[in-house]
Amino acid sequence: MRIGLDVGGTKIAGIARADDGTVLAHVRRATGSGGDAVLTGILDAAGELRAQLADPDLRSIGIGIPGLVDAEAGLVVHAVNLGVESLAIAEHVQRMLGVPCFVENDVKAAALGAAALRDDGAPIAYLNLGTGVAAGIIVDGRIWRGARGTAGEVGHFVVDPNGRLCGCGQRGCIETLCGGGALARAWGGAGELPVKDILDAADAGDDVAIALRDDLFRGAAAAVRALVLSVDVEVIVIGGGLTALTGRLEPGIHAALRADAAQSSFLRSLRLDERIEMLPADSPVAAVGAALLGSVPAKTIALDKEIIVHG
């Protein structure tokens, strides 16, 4: 059995997974703020999963967590939404639970999980549409990081140099168009689900909301285009917090991709709208991917930690 935990800003979602892919147990609990609270939440979630099992024999525990992660060292370098700076998660969890622990950025872990759930070996990208926008890329069953670990940061591709200011300091990044945080700031509403509010207002004819809705679809389409043109993945799986609105997002993203293709025979040849898949809301891909981080034989070199093992 392997445990995978998806540690988010508000919740920890976890699974216990057998090597044949069977999910044996689930857990969901609140995430605390600060290093001590995060570690306590991780250990408590692992304990709850083991308590659900008749044979709680653990091979490994994997953790997907937002922010800057040193996967080699099992170290969270910076996770602002969790109030964490330089936290040695793997070392602490290994010592407390007595099993190998692997730590990875949550989007990269989700990409690994999405590839495993598809189980066809095709190169894929997982595009996370949430408060921010980022992607994880899987090639030959491994997370592809690029030369310095920034592969997949499509949220900061500039598509409009005169556009809105991004938190990265550039103007007109893809994230300023389709990131939930940027859309909420541009809308200025006080609702709990600002993107839903934008879509509702657009449907009611509000001009500002219509423009922001168009930005959302245009930005997501630009992210898909950037991923295909840069790494030519066969499939782009779209997930993240905004997939709670999948029924309203998917038609708009498809329409934006088709509108672009109508103006370019080159884009038509890429068949971008045929390459996307939308995850259902609350899909456990990040927890599945986290569980897979340790699914290799002992003494495997570090770069092989991410190889997906089926059965």
Buried (B, 14 or more C-beta within 10 A) or exposed (E): BBBBBBBBBEBBBBBBBEBEBEBBBBBBBEBBEEBEBBBEBBBBBBEBBBEEEEEBEBBBBBBBBBBBBBBEBBBBEEBEBBEBEEBBBBBBBBEBBEBBBBBBBBBBBBBBBBBBBBEEEEBBBBBBBBBBBBBBBBBEBBBBBEEEBEBBBBBBBBBBEEBBEBBBEBBBBBBBBBBBBBBBBBBEBEEEBBBBBBBBBBEEEBEEBBEBBBBBBBBBBBBBBBBBEBBEBEBBBBBBBBBBBBEBBBEBBBEBBBBBBEEEEEBBEBEBBEBBEBBEBEBBBBBBBBBBBBBBEEEEEEEEBBBBBEE
